[in-house]
């Protein structure tokens, strides 16, 4: 424990701290650049073919890749680049991966590089855990699945980005607090330091980082702690303190300080500590003490004071100003003396005043007035402290505490404050106020596909578009993620809110530029009206959110007003969403397979998703697919591909002939640039030919992100994977997409056509034209929903050769297939 009194520390030279600030503006600017630049990944392997394979796996990510073939080259690269991740081969000649990791993280301890080790030796894993056990280090055994590596890379890049953003925020705050001549400290409820600025630490002969976690008793010393503890206890009870006090010095008498101490509350309103700003006012106290004495010593104190001192006669005219007043107000003493001081003065009170300078630079002063005698006459002495820097720092800290750092919009705290003010006005005028919840459609897909930097750019652009759609008096805030809140005030009618919502949604429909490509990212909006839908912001937000969910369930890119019928649907939808998230995590989904056949027997199967709900039993897609499609369930669909190929492999081993499985994919999975590599990997792993897999897509999926869709379809088709267009003839202009996507190799006649074809000759003519069209384009034709012998005969007559439907079998679990195969062959034989 250091026995150094608080008072002694406070009398340290207030200017010395400026000589060696703990954080420079250049360092902060570098931190901003580090957060905004594209992530960089270091890959190290002594084998060039392994480096090439790694680069191929990672090429779909929006990252810069730096290669090294040994540890020395990697360390050299780390001096020139700020890597967000290192992927290291374990077994390398000379310096192995573990030794390299120790050097990399040791050389950059303030922002340790996340690391993924790659090794073909499973035994190396234990050594990794022994020597490098941290949350941002992982180990993958070769051969690895690309999807596993990519998932880990995205996870670690996000960890590194969050760490950099946190460090930048801390640097910005440190920069502000280190450049004000005020001691600033954040102390927790245990009276231990959470944060101190450079000036505070210097006064106690510490480095700021060394004081974190120290108890105030160890810093103040016993006597100082006894003197200050009662005040700390008062603040921890919730009081705010703003006062002057005299503090005992160990050997040099008394010093005077001004303390401004405010409690720090958590979200539930409990005090978690306090923030303290301490200013040495010893010089000012000395002046006040000598006010009754107009001796030469008093005049010397006045003359030497760093505060501006102005002496007024009883009539209020200026009789004297010191040198500091000339500097602070940028006026000579001759221009002061004789002027009338126009401000009203109250003895012994502190007042903030604007300082008007010759150079027009804004300034803020703290004015204090006391009675005195000057030249034997009653007078008033005015002291003005220039607190401009302190006030600017306070305003900066308030801004950071009330705004979203990414978009500059209000955060939740400021939203509630602004809403409270608006609520008072609305209650006086009797007008309406609309609270709107907005989120971005397909934003998660942008984040997952192009990375968080691209997602951040979309959020910033979206914030600007929303602001441009509103009046200056309206409120817009970002709560987090892609959630925005708009408060539209002073509305004469409820319908007026509709015009604002239309303006926002229309503006959001303009394409965004994401990774140099145009991308459609629309917005959905839920609206709640004060006072009809709630009297508090919490109620209005909850109801606006419920309306938002309703709008998204009905197609997105729209706005929806709240009504009571939404409430129950919202509860059910939230329960379903919660259960689906658990289902994805716990792998509660199963696949059923429905046979596809021709006149000679079974030729393939369609994989159909079922949900084995722990309480409701086996659920069909109709009860959950709509909600699931709004989530990121690509993992489920990739799992379906793997399981489908396993089913195909089992059939081919049993029957020694070709057999394919058709798997349905959603648009996000189809457009994922990693899909072709995953399909290739799984087919090779299963030891199957590429035509053992068929991808089923719907016409609606071909509308969005045409470039990525076409690219993936081309790669899959060139491999030999079949592409089937499901539900042909419904919903979109089918002919257009057959021309635009030549990769399609099969048409599936929608079951509605099959069921309706016998009702009239017109239906039969349409069916005939679809089959003829497919044959003319050299496509295979399959009819789904075939349930009767008559349907099979008519379809065969018109040239359809492949079928699927209850005529042979519904979809059943894979483990029941073998028991049914003999019956299916009998059924098919009877058809011909």
VEXNU-19259 format. One record per residue (C-alpha): residue number from 1; x, y, z. Coordinates in steps of 0.5 Angstrom, whole numbers. Example, Ala and Ser with C-alpha at 12.3 -4.5 7.8 and 13.67 -1.06 7.14 Angstrom:
<pts>
    nr      c1      c2      c3
     1      25      -9      16
     2      27      -2      14
</pts>
This chain:
<pts>
    nr      c1      c2      c3
     1       0       0       0
     2       3       7      -2
     3       2      12       4
     4       1      18       0
     5      -5      23       2
     6     -10      25      -3
     7      -9      32      -2
     8      -2      32      -4
     9      -4      28     -10
    10      -8      34     -12
    11      -3      39     -11
    12       1      36     -17
    13       3      41     -23
    14      -4      41     -27
    15       0      42     -33
    16       5      36     -33
    17       0      31     -35
    18       0      34     -42
    19       7      32     -43
    20       6      25     -44
    21      -2      23     -45
    22      -3      16     -45
    23      -7      15     -52
    24      -5      20     -58
    25     -10      22     -63
    26      -6      18     -68
    27      -7      12     -64
    28     -15      13     -64
    29     -15      14     -71
    30     -11       8     -72
    31     -16       4     -68
    32     -22       7     -73
    33     -18       4     -79
    34     -17      -2     -76
    35     -25      -3     -74
    36     -27      -1     -81
    37     -22      -5     -86
    38     -23     -11     -89
    39     -21     -17     -84
    40     -15     -21     -86
    41     -13     -28     -85
    42      -6     -31     -84
    43      -5     -38     -87
    44       1     -42     -85
    45       3     -49     -88
    46       9     -51     -91
    47       6     -55     -96
    48       4     -50    -102
    49      -2     -55    -104
    50      -5     -54     -97
    51      -5     -47     -98
    52      -8     -47    -104
    53     -14     -52    -102
    54     -15     -47     -96
    55     -15     -41    -100
    56     -20     -44    -105
    57     -25     -46     -98
    58     -24     -39     -96
    59     -25     -35    -103
    60     -32     -34    -102
    61     -31     -30     -96
    62     -30     -22     -96
    63     -23     -22     -93
    64     -16     -21     -95
    65     -11     -27     -94
    66      -4     -27     -93
    67       0     -34     -94
    68       6     -36     -91
    69      10     -43     -91
    70      14     -42     -85
    71      14     -39     -78
    72      19     -34     -79
    73      15     -31     -85
    74       9     -31     -81
    75      12     -27     -76
    76      15     -22     -81
    77       8     -22     -84
    78       5     -20     -77
    79       9     -14     -76
    80       6     -11     -83
    81      -1     -13     -82
    82      -7     -13     -77
    83      -9     -20     -77
    84     -16     -22     -75
    85     -15     -29     -75
    86      -9     -34     -76
    87     -10     -41     -79
    88      -4     -45     -77
    89      -1     -52     -79
    90       1     -56     -73
    91       7     -60     -76
    92      12     -56     -80
    93      19     -56     -80
    94      23     -51     -76
    95      18     -48     -72
    96      12     -52     -71
    97       5     -49     -71
    98       4     -49     -63
    99      11     -45     -62
   100       9     -40     -68
   101       2     -39     -64
   102       6     -37     -58
   103      10     -32     -61
   104       4     -29     -65
   105       0     -28     -59
   106       6     -26     -55
   107       8     -20     -60
   108       1     -18     -60
   109      -2     -19     -53
   110      -6     -12     -53
   111     -11     -15     -58
   112      -9     -23     -59
   113     -10     -26     -65
   114     -15     -32     -65
   115     -12     -38     -68
   116     -15     -45     -71
   117     -10     -50     -71
   118     -10     -56     -77
   119      -7     -63     -76
   120      -8     -70     -78
   121      -6     -72     -72
   122     -12     -73     -67
   123      -7     -73     -61
   124      -4     -66     -62
   125     -11     -64     -60
   126      -9     -65     -52
   127      -3     -61     -53
   128      -7     -55     -56
   129     -11     -55     -50
   130      -5     -56     -45
   131      -1     -50     -48
   132      -7     -46     -51
   133     -13     -46     -48
   134     -17     -40     -49
   135     -24     -38     -52
   136     -21     -36     -59
   137     -17     -42     -60
   138     -19     -48     -63
   139     -17     -54     -67
   140     -19     -58     -73
   141     -17     -65     -75
   142     -15     -66     -82
   143     -19     -68     -87
   144     -24     -63     -85
   145     -31     -61     -88
   146     -30     -54     -91
   147     -37     -52     -88
   148     -34     -53     -81
   149     -28     -49     -82
   150     -32     -43     -85
   151     -36     -43     -79
   152     -31     -43     -75
   153     -27     -37     -79
   154     -34     -33     -79
   155     -34     -34     -71
   156     -27     -32     -70
   157     -27     -26     -74
   158     -34     -24     -71
   159     -30     -25     -64
   160     -24     -21     -67
   161     -29     -15     -70
   162     -32     -15     -63
   163     -26     -14     -59
   164     -23      -9     -64
   165     -30      -5     -63
   166     -29      -5     -56
   167     -22      -3     -56
   168     -24       3     -60
   169     -29       5     -56
   170     -25       5     -50
   171     -19       8     -53
   172     -24      14     -55
   173     -27      15     -48
   174     -19      14     -46
   175     -17      20     -51
   176     -23      24     -48
   177     -22      23     -41
   178     -14      24     -42
   179     -14      31     -45
   180     -18      34     -40
   181     -15      37     -34
   182     -19      34     -29
   183     -19      28     -25
   184     -24      23     -27
   185     -25      16     -24
   186     -30      10     -24
   187     -31       6     -18
   188     -35       0     -17
   189     -40      -1     -11
   190     -34      -5      -7
   191     -30       2      -8
   192     -25      -1     -13
   193     -23       2     -19
   194     -26       1     -26
   195     -23       6     -29
   196     -18      12     -28
   197     -16      18     -33
   198      -9      19     -34
   199      -9      26     -30
   200     -12      22     -24
   201      -7      16     -24
   202      -1      21     -25
   203      -3      25     -19
   204      -2      18     -15
   205       4      16     -18
   206       1      10     -22
   207       0       8     -29
   208      -8       8     -30
   209      -8       1     -32
   210      -5      -1     -26
   211     -10       2     -21
   212     -16      -2     -25
   213     -18      -7     -19
   214     -15      -3     -13
   215     -19      -1      -7
   216     -19       6      -6
   217     -16       5       1
   218     -10       3      -2
   219      -9       9      -6
   220     -12      14      -1
   221      -8      12       5
   222     -12      10      12
   223     -13      18      14
   224     -15      20       7
   225     -20      14       6
   226     -23      15      13
   227     -24      22      11
   228     -28      20       4
   229     -31      14       6
   230     -38      17       8
   231     -38      21       2
   232     -37      15      -2
   233     -43      11       2
   234     -48      17       1
   235     -47      16      -7
   236     -47       9      -6
   237     -54      10      -3
   238     -56      14      -9
   239     -55      21      -8
   240     -51      26     -13
   241     -46      30      -9
   242     -43      37     -12
   243     -39      40      -7
   244     -32      43      -4
   245     -28      40       1
   246     -22      41       5
   247     -17      35       5
   248     -11      34      10
   249      -4      34       7
   250       1      30      11
   251       6      35      12
   252       4      41       8
   253      -3      44      12
   254     -10      44       8
   255     -11      43       0
   256     -18      45      -3
   257     -22      41      -8
   258     -28      41     -12
   259     -32      34     -13
   260     -38      32     -17
   261     -40      25     -16
   262     -46      22     -19
   263     -48      14     -18
   264     -48       9     -24
   265     -54       5     -24
   266     -55      -1     -28
   267     -62      -3     -32
   268     -66      -5     -26
   269     -64       2     -22
   270     -59      -1     -17
   271     -53       3     -16
   272     -47      -1     -19
   273     -42       5     -17
   274     -40      12     -18
   275     -37      17     -23
   276     -32      22     -20
   277     -29      29     -23
   278     -25      32     -18
   279     -22      39     -19
   280     -16      42     -15
   281     -19      49     -13
   282     -14      51      -8
   283     -12      57     -12
   284     -19      60     -12
   285     -20      58      -4
   286     -14      62      -3
   287     -17      68      -6
   288     -23      67      -3
   289     -20      67       4
   290     -16      73       3
   291     -22      77       0
   292     -23      81       7
   293     -15      84       6
   294     -13      89       1
   295      -6      88       2
   296       0      87      -3
   297       0      80      -1
   298      -8      79      -3
   299      -7      83      -9
   300      -1      79     -11
   301      -5      73     -10
   302     -11      76     -15
   303      -6      78     -20
   304      -3      71     -20
   305      -9      67     -20
   306     -10      62     -26
   307     -18      64     -26
   308     -20      71     -29
   309     -22      76     -23
   310     -26      82     -24
   311     -27      87     -19
   312     -33      91     -19
   313     -35      98     -15
   314     -42      98     -12
   315     -45     101     -18
   316     -43      95     -22
   317     -37      98     -26
   318     -31      94     -27
   319     -25      97     -23
   320     -20      92     -24
   321     -18      85     -28
   322     -12      81     -27
   323      -8      78     -33
   324     -12      71     -33
   325     -18      75     -35
   326     -15      79     -41
   327     -13      72     -43
   328     -19      68     -42
   329     -24      74     -45
   330     -18      76     -50
   331     -19      83     -48
   332     -14      88     -45
   333     -15      91     -38
   334     -16      98     -41
   335     -22      95     -45
   336     -25      93     -39
   337     -24      98     -34
   338     -30     103     -33
   339     -35      98     -37
   340     -41      96     -33
   341     -42      89     -32
   342     -49      87     -34
   343     -50      80     -31
   344     -54      79     -25
   345     -50      77     -19
   346     -52      73     -13
   347     -46      72      -8
   348     -43      66      -6
   349     -47      62     -12
   350     -43      59     -18
   351     -46      60     -25
   352     -44      58     -32
   353     -44      63     -37
   354     -42      64     -44
   355     -35      67     -45
   356     -35      71     -51
   357     -28      72     -54
   358     -25      76     -60
   359     -24      70     -64
   360     -31      68     -64
   361     -29      61     -61
   362     -34      59     -56
   363     -32      58     -49
   364     -36      57     -42
   365     -34      59     -35
   366     -36      58     -28
   367     -37      65     -25
   368     -37      66     -17
   369     -38      72     -14
   370     -36      75      -7
   371     -36      81      -3
   372     -30      85      -1
   373     -26      91       0
   374     -22      94      -5
   375     -18     101      -4
   376     -22     101       2
   377     -29     101      -1
   378     -34      96      -1
   379     -34      92      -8
   380     -35      85     -11
   381     -30      80     -13
   382     -32      76     -19
   383     -28      70     -21
   384     -29      66     -28
   385     -26      59     -29
   386     -25      57     -36
   387     -29      50     -36
   388     -29      50     -43
   389     -25      43     -44
   390     -29      40     -38
   391     -36      42     -41
   392     -34      39     -48
   393     -31      33     -45
   394     -38      32     -41
   395     -42      33     -47
   396     -38      28     -51
   397     -39      23     -45
   398     -46      24     -45
   399     -46      24     -53
   400     -43      17     -53
   401     -48      14     -47
   402     -54      16     -51
   403     -52      15     -58
   404     -51       8     -62
   405     -44       8     -64
   406     -45       5     -71
   407     -51      10     -74
   408     -50      16     -70
   409     -58      15     -68
   410     -61      15     -61
   411     -60       9     -57
   412     -65       6     -52
   413     -63      11     -47
   414     -64      17     -51
   415     -70      14     -54
   416     -74      14     -48
   417     -72      21     -46
   418     -74      24     -52
   419     -81      20     -52
   420     -82      23     -45
   421     -81      30     -47
   422     -86      28     -53
   423     -91      25     -49
   424     -92      31     -45
   425     -93      35     -51
   426     -98      30     -54
   427    -102      30     -48
   428    -103      38     -48
   429    -105      38     -55
   430    -109      32     -55
   431    -106      29     -62
   432    -104      23     -64
   433     -97      20     -64
   434     -94      14     -68
   435     -89       9     -65
   436     -86       5     -71
   437     -82      -2     -71
   438     -78      -3     -77
   439     -73      -9     -79
   440     -70     -10     -85
   441     -72     -16     -89
   442     -66     -21     -91
   443     -61     -17     -87
   444     -59     -24     -83
   445     -57     -27     -90
   446     -53     -21     -92
   447     -49     -21     -86
   448     -48     -29     -86
   449     -46     -28     -94
   450     -42     -22     -94
   451     -40     -21     -87
   452     -41     -16     -82
   453     -37     -10     -85
   454     -42     -11     -91
   455     -48     -11     -86
   456     -46      -5     -82
   457     -45      -1     -88
   458     -53      -3     -90
   459     -55      -1     -83
   460     -51       6     -84
   461     -55       7     -90
   462     -61       5     -88
   463     -61      10     -82
   464     -60      15     -87
   465     -66      13     -91
   466     -70      13     -85
   467     -68      20     -83
   468     -69      23     -90
   469     -76      20     -89
   470     -78      24     -83
   471     -79      31     -80
   472     -74      34     -76
   473     -78      34     -70
   474     -79      26     -71
   475     -75      21     -67
   476     -71      15     -70
   477     -67      10     -66
   478     -63       4     -67
   479     -64      -1     -61
   480     -59      -6     -64
   481     -58     -11     -70
   482     -63      -9     -75
   483     -68      -6     -71
   484     -70       1     -72
   485     -76       5     -68
   486     -79      11     -71
   487     -83      16     -67
   488     -88      21     -71
   489     -91      26     -67
   490     -96      31     -67
   491    -101      27     -72
   492    -108      30     -73
   493    -111      23     -76
   494    -108      16     -75
   495    -108      15     -83
   496    -103      21     -83
   497     -98      15     -80
   498    -100      11     -86
   499     -97      16     -90
   500     -90      16     -86
   501     -90       9     -86
   502     -91       8     -94
   503     -85      14     -95
   504     -80      10     -91
   505     -82       3     -94
   506     -82       6    -101
   507     -75       9    -100
   508     -72       3     -97
   509     -74      -1    -103
   510     -68       2    -107
   511     -63      -3    -108
   512     -57      -3    -104
   513     -50      -4    -106
   514     -47     -10    -102
   515     -40     -12    -104
   516     -40      -8    -111
   517     -47     -12    -113
   518     -54      -9    -113
   519     -58     -12    -107
   520     -65     -11    -105
   521     -66     -11     -98
   522     -73      -8     -96
   523     -76      -6     -89
   524     -82      -9     -85
   525     -86      -4     -81
   526     -91      -5     -75
   527     -95       1     -72
   528     -98       3     -65
   529    -102       9     -64
   530    -102      13     -58
   531    -106      13     -54
   532    -110       8     -58
   533    -105       2     -57
   534    -102       4     -51
   535    -100       9     -46
   536     -93       8     -45
   537     -87       7     -49
   538     -86       0     -47
   539     -93      -2     -49
   540     -93       2     -55
   541     -86      -2     -57
   542     -89      -9     -55
   543     -95      -8     -60
   544     -91      -5     -66
   545     -87     -11     -65
   546     -93     -15     -65
   547     -96     -12     -72
   548     -89     -12     -75
   549     -89     -20     -74
   550     -96     -20     -77
   551     -93     -16     -83
   552     -87     -21     -84
   553     -91     -27     -84
   554     -96     -24     -89
   555     -90     -23     -94
   556     -85     -17     -91
   557     -84     -11     -95
   558     -90      -8     -92
   559     -93      -4     -86
   560     -98      -7     -81
   561    -102      -3     -76
   562    -103      -6     -69
   563    -110      -9     -67
   564    -112     -14     -61
   565    -113     -20     -66
   566    -105     -19     -67
   567    -104     -21     -60
   568    -106     -28     -59
   569    -103     -29     -66
   570     -96     -26     -64
   571     -96     -30     -57
   572     -97     -37     -62
   573     -92     -34     -67
   574     -87     -33     -61
   575     -88     -40     -58
   576     -87     -43     -65
   577     -81     -39     -66
   578     -78     -41     -60
   579     -79     -48     -61
   580     -76     -48     -68
   581     -70     -45     -65
   582     -69     -51     -60
   583     -71     -56     -66
   584     -65     -53     -70
   585     -60     -53     -64
   586     -62     -60     -62
   587     -63     -63     -69
   588     -71     -65     -68
   589     -72     -66     -75
   590     -72     -72     -79
   591     -73     -74     -87
   592     -78     -78     -90
   593     -78     -80     -97
   594     -83     -81    -102
   595     -81     -86    -108
   596     -81     -83    -115
   597     -82     -89    -120
   598     -83     -90    -128
   599     -86     -96    -131
   600     -80    -101    -129
   601     -80     -99    -122
   602     -77     -94    -117
   603     -72     -89    -120
   604     -71     -84    -114
   605     -74     -81    -108
   606     -76     -74    -106
   607     -73     -72     -99
   608     -79     -69     -95
   609     -78     -65     -88
   610     -81     -67     -82
   611     -81     -64     -75
   612     -81     -69     -69
   613     -84     -64     -64
   614     -82     -67     -57
   615     -89     -65     -54
   616     -94     -65     -61
   617     -91     -71     -64
   618     -89     -71     -72
   619     -91     -65     -75
   620     -92     -64     -83
   621     -88     -58     -86
   622     -95     -54     -87
   623     -95     -53     -79
   624     -88     -50     -79
   625     -85     -49     -86
   626     -87     -41     -86
   627     -84     -40     -79
   628     -78     -44     -81
   629     -76     -40     -87
   630     -76     -34     -84
   631     -70     -36     -80
   632     -63     -38     -82
   633     -64     -46     -83
   634     -59     -47     -88
   635     -55     -52     -83
   636     -62     -56     -83
   637     -62     -56     -91
   638     -54     -58     -92
   639     -56     -64     -87
   640     -62     -66     -91
   641     -57     -67     -97
   642     -52     -71     -93
   643     -58     -75     -90
   644     -61     -76     -97
   645     -54     -78    -100
   646     -54     -83     -95
   647     -60     -86     -97
   648     -58     -86    -104
   649     -52     -90    -102
   650     -56     -95     -98
   651     -61     -96    -104
   652     -55     -97    -109
   653     -52    -102    -105
   654     -58    -106    -104
   655     -60    -106    -111
   656     -54    -105    -115
   657     -57    -100    -120
   658     -58     -92    -120
   659     -62     -89    -115
   660     -62     -81    -114
   661     -65     -77    -108
   662     -68     -70    -109
   663     -67     -65    -104
   664     -71     -58    -103
   665     -67     -52    -102
   666     -69     -45    -100
   667     -66     -39    -103
   668     -61     -37     -98
   669     -58     -44     -99
   670     -58     -44    -106
   671     -55     -37    -107
   672     -50     -39    -101
   673     -43     -39    -105
   674     -41     -44    -101
   675     -46     -49    -103
   676     -43     -52    -109
   677     -36     -54    -105
   678     -41     -57    -100
   679     -45     -61    -105
   680     -38     -64    -108
   681     -35     -66    -102
   682     -41     -70     -99
   683     -42     -73    -106
   684     -35     -75    -106
   685     -35     -77     -99
   686     -41     -82    -100
   687     -37     -85    -106
   688     -43     -83    -111
   689     -44     -81    -118
   690     -46     -74    -118
   691     -53     -75    -122
   692     -55     -79    -115
   693     -57     -72    -112
   694     -62     -68    -115
   695     -64     -60    -113
   696     -71     -58    -113
   697     -72     -51    -113
   698     -79     -47    -114
   699     -80     -41    -119
   700     -80     -36    -113
   701     -73     -37    -111
   702     -71     -35    -118
   703     -73     -28    -118
   704     -68     -25    -113
   705     -60     -25    -113
   706     -60     -27    -120
   707     -53     -27    -121
   708     -51     -32    -115
   709     -57     -36    -116
   710     -55     -37    -124
   711     -47     -38    -122
   712     -49     -44    -117
   713     -54     -47    -121
   714     -49     -47    -127
   715     -43     -50    -122
   716     -48     -56    -120
   717     -50     -57    -127
   718     -43     -58    -129
   719     -42     -63    -124
   720     -48     -67    -126
   721     -52     -65    -121
   722     -60     -65    -123
   723     -64     -59    -122
   724     -71     -60    -122
   725     -76     -54    -122
   726     -82     -56    -117
   727     -89     -53    -118
   728     -88     -52    -125
   729     -93     -47    -128
   730     -96     -43    -122
   731     -94     -37    -119
   732     -89     -34    -124
   733     -88     -33    -131
   734     -85     -40    -132
   735     -83     -40    -139
   736     -78     -34    -138
   737     -75     -38    -132
   738     -74     -44    -137
   739     -70     -39    -142
   740     -66     -35    -137
   741     -64     -42    -133
   742     -62     -47    -138
   743     -59     -51    -132
   744     -66     -54    -131
   745     -66     -61    -133
   746     -73     -63    -130
   747     -80     -60    -130
   748     -84     -63    -124
   749     -92     -62    -126
   750     -95     -59    -120
   751    -100     -63    -117
   752    -106     -58    -118
   753    -105     -60    -125
   754    -106     -67    -124
   755    -112     -67    -120
   756    -115     -62    -124
   757    -114     -65    -131
   758    -120     -69    -132
   759    -125     -64    -131
   760    -125     -61    -138
   761    -121     -61    -144
   762    -118     -55    -143
   763    -114     -57    -137
   764    -112     -63    -141
   765    -109     -59    -147
   766    -105     -55    -142
   767    -102     -61    -139
   768    -100     -64    -146
   769     -97     -57    -147
   770     -93     -57    -141
   771     -90     -64    -143
   772     -89     -63    -150
   773     -85     -56    -148
   774     -81     -60    -143
   775     -79     -66    -148
   776     -78     -60    -154
   777     -73     -57    -149
   778     -70     -64    -147
   779     -72     -64    -140
   780     -75     -70    -136
   781     -82     -69    -134
   782     -85     -72    -127
   783     -92     -71    -125
   784     -93     -71    -117
   785     -99     -72    -114
   786    -101     -78    -118
   787    -106     -82    -114
   788    -111     -86    -118
   789    -110     -91    -124
   790    -113     -86    -129
   791    -109     -81    -127
   792    -103     -85    -129
   793    -106     -88    -135
   794    -107     -81    -138
   795    -100     -78    -136
   796     -97     -84    -139
   797    -101     -83    -146
   798     -99     -76    -146
   799     -92     -78    -146
   800     -90     -77    -138
   801     -86     -82    -136
   802     -84     -81    -129
   803     -89     -80    -123
   804     -89     -79    -115
   805     -95     -80    -111
   806    -100     -84    -106
   807    -101     -89    -112
   808     -95     -92    -110
   809     -93     -89    -103
   810     -94     -83     -99
   811     -87     -81     -96
   812     -84     -86     -90
   813     -78     -86     -86
   814     -72     -89     -89
   815     -72     -95     -84
   816     -79     -97     -87
   817     -77     -97     -94
   818     -74    -104     -95
   819     -80    -107     -92
   820     -84    -104     -97
   821     -80    -104    -103
   822     -83    -111    -105
   823     -90    -108    -105
   824     -88    -102    -109
   825     -86    -107    -115
   826     -92    -111    -115
   827     -96    -104    -115
   828     -92    -101    -121
   829     -92    -108    -125
   830    -100    -108    -124
   831    -100    -101    -127
   832     -96    -104    -134
</pts>
